[in-house]
Structure formats: structure tokens, C-alpha cells
Amino acid sequence: MDSPLTSFLQNEIQAKKDKGLYNEVDILSSENGPIIKINDRELINLASNNYLGLATNPALKEAAIDAINTFGVGAGAVRSINGTMTLHQELETALAEFKGTQAALAFQSGFNCNMGAISAIIDKNDAVLSDALNHASIIDGCRLSGAKIIRYNHSDMEDLRQKAKEAKESQKYNKMMVITDGVFSMDGDVALLPEIVEIAEEFGLMTYVDDAHGSGVMGKGAGTVKHFGLQDKVDIQMGTLSKAVGVIGGYVAGKQLLIDWLKVSARPFLFSTASTPADTAAALTAIKQLKASDQLQTQLWENARYLQKGLKDLGFTLSPTETPITPVIIGDENIAQTFSKRLMEEGVYAKAIVFPTVPLGTGRIRNMPTAAHNKAMLDRAIEVYEKVGKELAIIE
Ligand code: PMP
């Protein structure tokens, strides 16, 4: 007889396969740059979060190698024992300056940063108002905190106001927080931060913005909060070092008092080994580059607008994106999967995103142009889109 674990796993895997949710992982035998290699084929890459091309940047590689030579390959301990090196300190100073806050604290990933920071700030006596399309790491951080989770409809400010009012009037909660992505990763739309901050002031909510997709992209690189000039109004700015920054890691930027508290209460800081010297030095070099020049952001936006215009001119429907995230709406989940497969056969790598990540019937191909693409690559991608779009009768 099968062990309980084997039966459980077999059933769960089959259930995922039946729903078309059991994805095989593609394996790269190259850098994750504008051109990638999968199964010995070179493909134009429209699937990474490497917005500025920094994941393959020579200065970052060199900084990582130097850091390995000076500090070794591992930090050797958690941050709160003796895993904190001068590199971590320099990165945090650079992040605070970059974000325009008093201080910052780096974590090993964006995911564990949200888990650690949210659960260090709110608890079971509190309530958190959370946008319905917030990232999984926010949802998990909120669940872990034990606070009452009150979901408001995506970017629906009337719903947020109403729910904030009810929560306040109930007098059930010690503290209340509103939490949102700065840029929503599946549609590319931007949170209505000025309205969110106003509602937060009216009902006494703390404010937390996860700017994983806005940092390095919006507000001349400093992010969505800076884009709206709200640095003094948002209490907690969270970001990742894995997307535009090109490396790995997460961080919180805010008041010194906030950072002092997280250092003694955020569990990934206390109980998980510090990020490696190589990652930390590479991220530090990236932040210095972003502060020194906005040339990469300019290139990113130029490429994004070029691709978006090319696809729209062909007759494709894009989501109402306000950022380089470029989702082409296909509708039917199976057609979206076939579309992505055909793109790959024609030399373009872009992922189909389907239910439950996005609502049923809104299957899409999510394209991620970067600063590292050149016009020839984008032109070729647009040509392939035209061919596959006509073949599958998505465009005429
Ligand atoms: N927040 C958002 C909005 C994200 O999109 C992601 C990455 N998918 C994360 C947090 C987690 O960041 P990381 O990949 O650095 O763990």
C-alpha cells in the first residue's frame, strides 16, 4: 500500500494536471538576458523581470567577484548574530538615500521581507485592508500576522473607504493598516496612492506599499511612492532587489524607528542567514548606478512604448497597463497556452498567464520588455506576434 504521503502527493498532482495547472519548468542554459537559450535554441526573451538588464551587467558581476574574494561566499550567520557585514550596512544606507527615507533594512528575498515585515507590525488585534490583487507574499504575510484581513476590490477607492470606515467604527481593532502593490504585476496598472494615502489619513490607517515592480522603473527609479511625491506620507516602502536591481533580496525603507523595530522583531532577520556577500555587493553596485543615471530607465520606457505600440497597431488588445509590463489579452486559457507555445516555436519566449493567477476568460501573454532589448529584437518579436496572431485568428 502507498504511504499516506505518496497517496496525498499523487492525488494533488493529478488534480493540478486535470485543471491544467501543473506547469513544467523551462530550463535556461544561458544568462537571463534579452536572448536566452533553452534546449539549445536561442530565443528572444520577453518573460523576465530583469527590467534594466542589470542581471547580466559587467560591473555587478565584478562587484560580486570582488566581494567573494574579500568576504567569502557565505555570510556565516543570521544578521542579528554576526552575519552583518559592512556590505549590508552600505547597501542599507544606499537604499535609504535612494528611496528618500531615514533608514532601510535588507532581507534575503522580497517574499520573506513581506512575510517578516508585515507580521512584525500587525497582529491578531489589528486589521489589514488589502487590495484584492495584491501579491502572494503580501497575502501570506497578512495571514501570518493573524490580523483580520479585509480585502477591498482592486483599486476601488469607494470600497476601500467604506471598509476602512466600517472597521474604524467597529472599534474592534488596535491598529489598522492599508497595504497595496505599487504596480500590479499581472496588468501593469499603478495603485491610486494619492487616494489611498488620503483615505489612510482620514481613518487613521498605517500605509504599506510593496513596490517590487515600481522600483527602478517609476519615479526616475526611486519607485511609485516617489512618482507621486508621497515619500512623507507612506509609512512603509517595501521593495525587491530581484527585478530592476537584477540580483536577489528584499528591503523595507522608512523611518529609523521602523527599522530599529524590524531589527529586533522581523523573523527572517533574526532567524535566517544573511544574504551572501556577492548578492549584497552586486545589489549595492546596482543601486549606485541607478542613483547616478536614469539612462537605463529611459531606454526601458522607450522599448516598452515601442513594443506596446507595435502590438496595438497589429490589432492586439493590451491590458490597461501604465508601465513596461505588456500583457496581450487572449481570453481563452487554452488558446493563450497555444499562443505561447507557438511564439516559442517561432523564437520568442513569453509566458501565458491564466486562471487562477488572472480571472477566468482573461488568459494573456505577459511580455516584459527590458532596457537590454534592441530594436531588431523587438521588431522580430512583433513580426512573430503578427504571424501567430493571424494563425490563431486573434487578429485579422
Ligand atoms: N512582491 C511582488 C509584488 C512581487 O511581484 C514579487 C516577486 N514575484 C515579490 C514581492 C517577491 O519578491 P522576490 O522575488 O524578491 O522574493
Boltz pocket constraint, residues with backbone or C-beta under 6 A from the ligand:
constraints:
  - pocket:
      binder: B
      contacts: [[A, 109], [A, 110], [A, 111], [A, 112], [A, 114], [A, 135], [A, 137], [A, 181], [A, 183], [A, 185], [A, 210], [A, 212], [A, 213], [A, 240], [A, 241], [A, 242], [A, 248], [A, 249], [A, 250]]
      max_distance: 6.0
